Amino acid sequence: SPWVSFDLDRVVDVREVTVVNRGDCCDDRAVPMVVEVSEDNAAWREVGRRTQAFRRWELRFEPVAARWVRL
């Protein structure tokens, strides 16, 4: 269950996340991928999930207040 989180430095409205997968091979390694957001880096809310291989995933959702985004 590897993951990476991004600290946006302050709480902002997040409404989209774009993930570009590796282009040389193995694009199925990134699935399943879950996108979560948090205001406090403790309580996380899922905003998207991808279960099929992809090269580029443009996830759009209703705006949510968040400081951290975790993949």
Secondary structure, DSSP 8 states (H G I E B T S, - for coil): ----EEEEEEEEEEEEEEEE--SSS-GGGG-SEEEEEESSSSS-EEEEEE-S--SEEEEEEEEEEEEEEE-
